[in-house]
């Protein structure tokens, strides 16, 4: 299985969090998101030009008939939807999974439920995920080729991490919709 998210997000920087059981209005409320009414909608290409380099801007994708909502960082070096206070708020009473690729050779994955972080994985460390309940995430990562002594030459941490969470957590997106205009808001800065 290849990663649909990787196809649209690419191999550079990205940060995405998927939350089970929330609709767009719920996501925006939990994020404390601020924006004009109606919310501006920006496509993935060129969205960063509309925000300062330190803004906590995100795009929200809630496909029809889906049980998942997706939050994409506008400026992936910030990792807004991966940040602990944001991830905890999004996962309160729900389940969330997040993948953040912010530097070459560094991909992080988090699994959260009911406002708590269950597992954290950092590919830079070459160790399995740690946390209060890392087993599910570790099994998913191992299935796609993490934790091997000698990974394949064409192994890609970000592509494999996205493939792992898509398969394990049932994530499905329409690449054209993700790349197209989505509601885009600023998340108020929270303690980290």
C-alpha positions as a Python dict, from the first residue, in 0.01 Angstrom:
ca = {
    (1, 'X'): (0, 0, 0),
    (2, 'X'): (133, 342, -91),
    (3, 'X'): (42, 653, 107),
    (4, 'X'): (-224, 875, -46),
    (5, 'X'): (-135, 1150, 200),
    (6, 'X'): (230, 1133, 98),
    (7, 'X'): (128, 1167, -267),
    (8, 'X'): (-34, 1502, -193),
    (9, 'X'): (194, 1631, 87),
    (10, 'X'): (526, 1530, -67),
    (11, 'X'): (865, 1463, 83),
    (12, 'X'): (941, 1809, 211),
    (13, 'X'): (795, 1947, 532),
    (14, 'X'): (444, 1854, 637),
    (15, 'X'): (234, 1807, 947),
    (16, 'X'): (-107, 1641, 955),
    (17, 'X'): (-331, 1524, 1237),
    (18, 'X'): (-636, 1305, 1183),
    (19, 'X'): (-909, 1294, 1447),
    (20, 'X'): (-1181, 1033, 1464),
    (21, 'X'): (-1533, 1155, 1536),
    (22, 'X'): (-1513, 1532, 1482),
    (23, 'X'): (-1679, 1752, 1222),
    (24, 'X'): (-1541, 2082, 1093),
    (25, 'X'): (-1722, 2301, 1349),
    (26, 'X'): (-1599, 2077, 1633),
    (27, 'X'): (-1239, 2094, 1509),
    (28, 'X'): (-1251, 2472, 1480),
    (29, 'X'): (-1404, 2506, 1828),
    (30, 'X'): (-1144, 2279, 1988),
    (31, 'X'): (-862, 2468, 1818),
    (32, 'X'): (-1003, 2800, 1937),
    (33, 'X'): (-947, 2895, 1575),
    (34, 'X'): (-981, 3251, 1468),
    (35, 'X'): (-1055, 3375, 1122),
    (36, 'X'): (-1296, 3588, 926),
    (37, 'X'): (-1651, 3482, 852),
    (38, 'X'): (-1671, 3317, 609),
    (39, 'X'): (-1343, 3143, 665),
    (40, 'X'): (-1079, 3196, 397),
    (41, 'X'): (-1014, 2888, 184),
    (42, 'X'): (-666, 2830, 45),
    (43, 'X'): (-519, 2552, -169),
    (44, 'X'): (-204, 2375, -52),
    (45, 'X'): (11, 2551, -313),
    (46, 'X'): (85, 2909, -210),
    (47, 'X'): (-105, 2902, 119),
    (48, 'X'): (206, 2991, 321),
    (49, 'X'): (231, 3325, 137),
    (50, 'X'): (-77, 3447, 327),
    (51, 'X'): (72, 3403, 675),
    (52, 'X'): (375, 3519, 874),
    (53, 'X'): (651, 3264, 926),
    (54, 'X'): (564, 3217, 1293),
    (55, 'X'): (186, 3194, 1262),
    (56, 'X'): (-4, 2891, 1383),
    (57, 'X'): (-216, 2858, 1069),
    (58, 'X'): (-388, 2534, 973),
    (59, 'X'): (-610, 2403, 695),
    (60, 'X'): (-906, 2186, 799),
    (61, 'X'): (-1037, 1898, 584),
    (62, 'X'): (-1357, 1717, 680),
    (63, 'X'): (-1465, 1500, 388),
    (64, 'X'): (-1835, 1418, 354),
    (65, 'X'): (-1938, 1085, 504),
    (66, 'X'): (-1598, 1041, 668),
    (67, 'X'): (-1542, 957, 1032),
    (68, 'X'): (-1215, 1152, 1029),
    (69, 'X'): (-1128, 1520, 1030),
    (70, 'X'): (-781, 1629, 917),
    (71, 'X'): (-578, 1929, 1026),
    (72, 'X'): (-287, 2031, 802),
    (73, 'X'): (-20, 2275, 912),
    (74, 'X'): (15, 2570, 674),
    (75, 'X'): (378, 2621, 781),
    (76, 'X'): (493, 2267, 860),
    (77, 'X'): (808, 2378, 1038),
    (78, 'X'): (574, 2493, 1318),
    (79, 'X'): (410, 2151, 1369),
    (80, 'X'): (95, 2310, 1511),
    (81, 'X'): (-138, 2006, 1500),
    (82, 'X'): (142, 1789, 1645),
    (83, 'X'): (207, 2018, 1942),
    (84, 'X'): (108, 1853, 2268),
    (85, 'X'): (-158, 2103, 2385),
    (86, 'X'): (-324, 2104, 2041),
    (87, 'X'): (-308, 1726, 2003),
    (88, 'X'): (-447, 1677, 2354),
    (89, 'X'): (-737, 1913, 2284),
    (90, 'X'): (-818, 1752, 1949),
    (91, 'X'): (-812, 1403, 2103),
    (92, 'X'): (-1025, 1489, 2410),
    (93, 'X'): (-1295, 1219, 2409),
    (94, 'X'): (-1166, 1107, 2069),
    (95, 'X'): (-869, 937, 1905),
    (96, 'X'): (-607, 1121, 1700),
    (97, 'X'): (-292, 1034, 1512),
    (98, 'X'): (-38, 1285, 1387),
    (99, 'X'): (265, 1275, 1156),
    (100, 'X'): (517, 1560, 1138),
    (101, 'X'): (806, 1567, 894),
    (102, 'X'): (1002, 1880, 977),
    (103, 'X'): (1368, 1814, 894),
    (104, 'X'): (1544, 1582, 655),
    (105, 'X'): (1569, 1246, 823),
    (106, 'X'): (1331, 1339, 1103),
    (107, 'X'): (971, 1223, 1112),
    (108, 'X'): (762, 1216, 1427),
    (109, 'X'): (441, 1024, 1487),
    (110, 'X'): (200, 1057, 1782),
    (111, 'X'): (-105, 860, 1884),
    (112, 'X'): (-344, 1022, 2132),
    (113, 'X'): (-676, 931, 2290),
    (114, 'X'): (-903, 1100, 2543),
    (115, 'X'): (-672, 1399, 2578),
    (116, 'X'): (-363, 1192, 2655),
    (117, 'X'): (-60, 1103, 2445),
    (118, 'X'): (-39, 723, 2419),
    (119, 'X'): (270, 695, 2199),
    (120, 'X'): (542, 914, 2050),
    (121, 'X'): (785, 807, 1780),
    (122, 'X'): (1085, 997, 1645),
    (123, 'X'): (1257, 836, 1345),
    (124, 'X'): (1580, 1022, 1424),
    (125, 'X'): (1628, 809, 1737),
    (126, 'X'): (1586, 471, 1562),
    (127, 'X'): (1395, 340, 1866),
    (128, 'X'): (1036, 218, 1884),
    (129, 'X'): (766, 455, 2004),
    (130, 'X'): (751, 526, 2374),
    (131, 'X'): (460, 626, 2593),
    (132, 'X'): (184, 478, 2807),
    (133, 'X'): (53, 253, 2528),
    (134, 'X'): (288, 241, 2226),
    (135, 'X'): (207, -114, 2108),
    (136, 'X'): (-46, -28, 1837),
    (137, 'X'): (173, 242, 1685),
    (138, 'X'): (485, 24, 1703),
    (139, 'X'): (308, -265, 1525),
    (140, 'X'): (193, -28, 1249),
    (141, 'X'): (541, 119, 1207),
    (142, 'X'): (706, -222, 1207),
    (143, 'X'): (469, -348, 933),
    (144, 'X'): (591, -77, 695),
    (145, 'X'): (963, -134, 759),
    (146, 'X'): (1068, 65, 1064),
    (147, 'X'): (1299, -96, 1322),
    (148, 'X'): (1495, -303, 1069),
    (149, 'X'): (1872, -322, 1113),
    (150, 'X'): (1922, -255, 743),
    (151, 'X'): (1624, -80, 579),
    (152, 'X'): (1584, -87, 201),
    (153, 'X'): (1782, 177, 13),
    (154, 'X'): (1458, 335, -110),
    (155, 'X'): (1298, 344, 237),
    (156, 'X'): (1145, 685, 312),
    (157, 'X'): (1065, 769, 676),
    (158, 'X'): (785, 1018, 597),
    (159, 'X'): (621, 800, 331),
    (160, 'X'): (640, 492, 555),
    (161, 'X'): (506, 680, 860),
    (162, 'X'): (206, 806, 662),
    (163, 'X'): (149, 461, 516),
    (164, 'X'): (156, 311, 866),
    (165, 'X'): (-105, 547, 1010),
    (166, 'X'): (-326, 533, 701),
    (167, 'X'): (-335, 154, 718),
    (168, 'X'): (-364, 117, 1095),
    (169, 'X'): (-611, 398, 1162),
    (170, 'X'): (-816, 377, 841),
    (171, 'X'): (-725, 719, 705),
    (172, 'X'): (-854, 796, 357),
    (173, 'X'): (-836, 1127, 176),
    (174, 'X'): (-916, 1256, -169),
    (175, 'X'): (-585, 1404, -293),
    (176, 'X'): (-758, 1663, -513),
    (177, 'X'): (-967, 1786, -219),
    (178, 'X'): (-666, 1800, 16),
    (179, 'X'): (-465, 1996, -243),
    (180, 'X'): (-759, 2225, -320),
    (181, 'X'): (-900, 2519, -121),
    (182, 'X'): (-975, 2431, 242),
    (183, 'X'): (-1090, 2643, 538),
    (184, 'X'): (-778, 2803, 681),
    (185, 'X'): (-754, 2956, 1028),
    (186, 'X'): (-509, 3076, 1291),
    (187, 'X'): (-483, 2868, 1610),
    (188, 'X'): (-423, 3085, 1917),
    (189, 'X'): (-83, 3006, 2068),
    (190, 'X'): (-108, 2774, 2366),
    (191, 'X'): (149, 2677, 2627),
    (192, 'X'): (364, 2397, 2494),
}
